[in-house]
Amino acid sequence: MKIALLGYGKMGKMIEKIALDRKHEIVLKIDRDNADELTAENLQKADVAIEFSTPSTVLQNIELCFKAGTPVVVGTTGWHNEMTQIQQQCGHYNASMIYGTNFSVGVNIFFHLNKMLAMIMNSYPYYEVQVEEIHHTQKLDSPSGTAITIADGIISNLDAKAQWKNVLVSDDHPNNETIATDELLIESLRIENVPGTHTVIYDSEVDTIEFKHTAHNRNGFALGAVLAAEWIKDRKGFHSIEEMFDFNKQ
Ligand SMILES: NC(=O)c1ccc[n+]([C@@H]2O[C@H](COP(=O)([O-])OP(=O)(O)OC[C@H]3O[C@@H](n4cnc5c(N)ncnc54)[C@H](O)[C@@H]3O)[C@@H](O)[C@H]2O)c1
């Protein structure tokens, strides 16, 4: 398969390595310095594009893929509010796209179990729930896209919560925000050189249940992105990574 890499930072480089190991070919690499080479003509040389750039460049790059008719895997986070607009655009151009806030198998298992746990916790309303996410200090968006997916999974299954509220905390800035009872708190911490960690915490007077995922490195995200490229190549429409990991079938 011929792949275009849109974004050649930490993830782009890791994806290149895994794609080559899986006998794919990289026909285009776009980064900040050569963004002008991202043309329809160049994109059409690829069977699939894999987009891991920045929140401020992702929307434009997706639209270019739609116009070129090149299926696109999007891993960039931080554009959650534009989701409906992109879905409509995808339909308008009869294009192909798969999006995931997190492409790792482990996190997708976590997403699935998180929803099941939220459903169970409806029967135990004396537990208060919150989400905590910790990432390295270079991360541009907050809360993480993964934390948003976790929060959405809780809100759609736990009657007590209607929306999430994010608070960025640090040693200097502890959380002093007031959280309404129907709001789900997402606490974000940014710490030097740490692996990405997501924890769902159900706390009561008598005990605490913690459900936690820790990423040891980026290989899992990169492999998932290449698998998603293989999956989307011959499909049309807007797809989410959950469709690729259909745990309900098992
Ligand atoms: N979905 C997932 O599984 C997953 C996993 C890890 C990271 N991410 C997300 O992926 C994105 C990239 O992460 P990263 O760690 O590789 O970041 P990074 O900062 O290392 O790389 C981003 C790259 O995008 C480049 N860029 C800037 N403008 C561009 C443009 N117009 N076109 C193409 N590239 C351009 C930058 O030069 C940089 O090299 C972030 O949004 C991150 O949150 C998602």
The ligand as a Gaussian input file, in Angstrom:
#p B3LYP/6-31G(d) Opt

LIG

0 1
 N       -4.862000       9.075000      18.070000
 C       -3.769000       8.576000      18.674000
 O       -3.648000       7.368000      18.924000
 C       -2.668000       9.531000      19.045000
 C       -1.492000       9.063000      19.669000
 C       -0.455000       9.975000      19.913000
 C       -0.605000      11.314000      19.557000
 N       -1.765000      11.731000      18.983000
 C       -1.957000      13.111000      18.512000
 O       -1.284000      13.218000      17.257000
 C       -0.830000      14.559000      17.050000
 C        0.664000      14.554000      16.721000
 O        1.386000      14.025000      17.808000
 P        2.994000      13.985000      17.804000
 O        3.369000      13.464000      19.142000
 O        3.521000      13.306000      16.589000
 O        3.326000      15.549000      17.731000
 P        4.654000      16.243000      17.178000
 O        4.613000      17.638000      17.690000
 O        5.850000      15.407000      17.468000
 O        4.432000      16.235000      15.582000
 C        3.535000      17.062000      14.904000
 C        4.183000      17.424000      13.572000
 O        3.253000      18.120000      12.733000
 C        4.043000      18.982000      11.932000
 N        3.257000      19.994000      11.197000
 C        3.112000      21.327000      11.451000
 N        2.344000      21.904000      10.511000
 C        2.002000      20.920000       9.644000
 C        1.219000      20.883000       8.462000
 N        0.613000      21.996000       7.961000
 N        1.049000      19.704000       7.815000
 C        1.628000      18.574000       8.294000
 N        2.396000      18.566000       9.409000
 C        2.584000      19.707000      10.065000
 C        5.038000      19.590000      12.914000
 O        6.145000      20.147000      12.236000
 C        5.407000      18.346000      13.727000
 O        6.563000      17.678000      13.228000
 C       -1.206000      15.300000      18.347000
 O       -2.457000      15.946000      18.141000
 C       -1.361000      14.198000      19.369000
 O       -2.245000      14.545000      20.425000
 C       -2.792000      10.875000      18.731000

